Amino acid sequence: MILNVFNPKFCLSPHLNSSWSVGVYDSVDEKIPVEIAQGIPRLKFSQCPESKEDWFCGVIALDPAWGSLDLEPFKFLSFNFYADDNLCCRVGLKDASDNDSVELEMSRESNCAEGQESHLCIDLSRFSPDKGADFNPSEARLLKVVGYNNSAFYISEVSLSDAPST
Protein backbone atom coordinates (compact mmCIF):
# COMPACT_ATOMS: atom_id res chain seq x y z
CA MET A 1 0.00 0.00 0.00
CA ILE A 2 1.29 3.47 -0.90
CA LEU A 3 -0.06 6.82 0.23
CA ASN A 4 1.29 9.75 -1.79
CA VAL A 5 1.71 12.70 0.54
CA PHE A 6 3.28 14.96 -2.09
CA ASN A 7 3.93 13.28 -5.42
CA PRO A 8 2.07 15.07 -8.20
CA LYS A 9 2.92 14.26 -11.81
CA PHE A 10 2.52 17.96 -12.55
CA CYS A 11 1.63 20.95 -10.42
CA LEU A 12 0.05 24.20 -11.52
CA SER A 13 0.08 25.82 -8.08
CA PRO A 14 3.16 27.73 -6.96
CA HIS A 15 2.54 26.66 -3.35
CA LEU A 16 1.36 23.52 -1.55
CA ASN A 17 -2.07 24.26 -0.12
CA SER A 18 -1.88 21.45 2.45
CA SER A 19 1.18 22.98 4.11
CA TRP A 20 2.21 25.66 6.56
CA SER A 21 5.58 27.34 6.94
CA VAL A 22 7.48 29.93 8.94
CA GLY A 23 10.68 31.63 7.83
CA VAL A 24 10.61 29.91 4.41
CA TYR A 25 11.69 32.13 1.52
CA ASP A 26 9.10 32.69 -1.23
CA SER A 27 6.21 31.37 0.84
CA VAL A 28 2.84 33.02 0.26
CA ASP A 29 0.15 32.89 2.94
CA GLU A 30 2.56 30.69 4.94
CA LYS A 31 2.44 27.92 2.28
CA ILE A 32 5.55 26.00 1.17
CA PRO A 33 6.64 27.03 -2.35
CA VAL A 34 6.61 24.48 -5.17
CA GLU A 35 9.21 24.65 -7.93
CA ILE A 36 9.41 22.50 -11.03
CA ALA A 37 12.97 21.21 -11.53
CA GLN A 38 13.80 18.74 -14.31
CA GLY A 39 10.06 18.25 -14.85
CA ILE A 40 9.40 17.20 -11.25
CA PRO A 41 7.40 19.29 -8.73
CA ARG A 42 9.56 19.84 -5.65
CA LEU A 43 8.97 21.55 -2.32
CA LYS A 44 11.51 24.34 -2.04
CA PHE A 45 12.93 25.12 1.38
CA SER A 46 15.31 28.01 2.02
CA GLN A 47 15.52 30.60 4.76
CA CYS A 48 13.85 33.95 4.25
CA PRO A 49 16.65 36.57 4.30
CA GLU A 50 14.54 38.88 6.50
CA SER A 51 14.11 36.23 9.19
CA LYS A 52 15.58 37.03 12.58
CA GLU A 53 15.65 33.32 13.50
CA ASP A 54 18.44 30.87 12.67
CA TRP A 55 15.93 28.22 11.54
CA PHE A 56 12.91 27.81 9.28
CA CYS A 57 10.17 25.20 9.24
CA GLY A 58 7.50 23.72 7.02
CA VAL A 59 4.85 21.13 7.76
CA ILE A 60 3.04 19.01 5.21
CA ALA A 61 -0.35 17.51 6.01
CA LEU A 62 -0.32 13.72 5.69
CA ASP A 63 -4.02 14.01 4.85
CA PRO A 64 -4.84 16.94 2.49
CA ALA A 65 -7.93 17.67 4.63
CA TRP A 66 -5.59 18.11 7.66
CA GLY A 67 -7.05 15.09 9.47
CA SER A 68 -5.02 12.56 11.41
CA LEU A 69 -3.77 9.28 9.98
CA ASP A 70 -2.99 5.95 11.63
CA LEU A 71 0.55 4.98 10.62
CA GLU A 72 0.06 1.31 11.59
CA PRO A 73 -0.51 0.07 8.00
CA PHE A 74 2.65 1.87 6.86
CA LYS A 75 6.27 0.97 7.56
CA PHE A 76 8.29 3.52 5.55
CA LEU A 77 8.47 7.22 4.75
CA SER A 78 10.09 7.80 1.36
CA PHE A 79 11.14 11.00 -0.34
CA ASN A 80 13.82 12.50 -2.53
CA PHE A 81 16.11 15.07 -0.93
CA TYR A 82 18.52 17.47 -2.60
CA ALA A 83 20.84 20.12 -1.13
CA ASP A 84 23.76 21.75 -2.93
CA ASP A 85 25.63 21.95 0.35
CA ASN A 86 24.95 22.35 4.05
CA LEU A 87 22.73 19.36 4.92
CA CYS A 88 21.25 21.18 7.91
CA CYS A 89 17.78 19.65 7.91
CA ARG A 90 15.75 17.60 10.38
CA VAL A 91 12.60 15.65 9.55
CA GLY A 92 9.97 14.47 12.01
CA LEU A 93 6.26 13.89 12.50
CA LYS A 94 3.56 15.59 14.58
CA ASP A 95 0.35 14.04 15.86
CA ALA A 96 -3.18 15.42 16.23
CA SER A 97 -2.32 16.76 19.72
CA ASP A 98 0.74 18.60 18.31
CA ASN A 99 3.20 16.18 19.95
CA ASP A 100 6.52 15.65 18.18
CA SER A 101 8.14 12.39 17.12
CA VAL A 102 11.89 11.90 17.13
CA GLU A 103 13.50 14.16 14.50
CA LEU A 104 16.08 12.68 12.14
CA GLU A 105 19.08 14.66 10.87
CA MET A 106 19.49 14.36 7.11
CA SER A 107 23.28 14.75 7.46
CA ARG A 108 23.31 11.44 9.36
CA GLU A 109 21.44 9.48 6.70
CA SER A 110 23.93 7.14 5.05
CA ASN A 111 22.87 7.78 1.44
CA CYS A 112 22.31 11.54 1.80
CA ALA A 113 25.12 13.66 0.37
CA GLU A 114 25.63 17.27 -0.67
CA GLY A 115 25.21 18.03 -4.36
CA GLN A 116 23.28 14.90 -5.30
CA GLU A 117 19.64 13.95 -5.16
CA SER A 118 19.16 11.22 -2.59
CA HIS A 119 16.26 8.82 -2.38
CA LEU A 120 15.52 8.20 1.29
CA CYS A 121 13.40 5.32 2.55
CA ILE A 122 13.16 5.68 6.32
CA ASP A 123 11.70 3.02 8.59
CA LEU A 124 8.87 4.71 10.50
CA SER A 125 9.99 3.01 13.73
CA ARG A 126 12.95 5.44 13.77
CA PHE A 127 10.49 8.26 14.49
CA SER A 128 9.15 6.49 17.58
CA PRO A 129 10.04 8.32 20.78
CA ASP A 130 11.21 6.66 23.96
CA LYS A 131 8.67 5.07 26.28
CA GLY A 132 6.62 7.68 28.06
CA ALA A 133 6.80 10.23 25.22
CA ASP A 134 3.55 11.69 23.98
CA PHE A 135 3.75 11.27 20.17
CA ASN A 136 0.90 9.00 19.04
CA PRO A 137 1.54 7.27 15.66
CA SER A 138 -2.13 6.27 15.41
CA GLU A 139 -2.96 9.99 15.18
CA ALA A 140 -0.12 11.24 12.94
CA ARG A 141 -1.02 14.46 11.19
CA LEU A 142 2.03 16.28 9.82
CA LEU A 143 5.45 15.75 8.30
CA LYS A 144 7.69 18.42 9.83
CA VAL A 145 10.79 19.71 8.01
CA VAL A 146 13.18 22.05 9.83
CA GLY A 147 16.13 23.78 8.19
CA TYR A 148 18.87 25.76 9.93
CA ASN A 149 22.29 27.38 9.37
CA ASN A 150 21.04 29.06 6.17
CA SER A 151 20.54 25.73 4.42
CA ALA A 152 18.48 25.36 1.25
CA PHE A 153 17.05 22.11 -0.11
CA TYR A 154 14.31 20.44 -2.12
CA ILE A 155 12.03 17.58 -1.12
CA SER A 156 9.95 15.66 -3.65
CA GLU A 157 8.05 12.41 -4.19
CA VAL A 158 6.94 12.08 -0.55
CA SER A 159 5.02 8.91 0.30
CA LEU A 160 4.18 6.44 3.05
CA SER A 161 4.29 2.74 2.19
CA ASP A 162 4.15 -0.75 3.67
CA ALA A 163 7.26 -1.89 1.74
CA PRO A 164 10.59 -0.21 1.07
CA SER A 165 10.83 1.82 -2.14
CA THR A 166 13.82 1.98 -4.43
Buried (B, 14 or more C-beta within 10 A) or exposed (E): EEBEBBBBEEBEEEBBEBBBBBBBBBBEEEBBBBBEEEEBBBBBBBBBEEBEEEBBBBBBBBBEEEEBBEBEEBBBBBBBBBBEEBBBBBBBBBBBEEBBBBBBEBBEBEEBBEEEBBBBBBEBEEBBBEEEEEBBBEBBBBBBBBBBEBBBBBBBBBBBBEEEBE
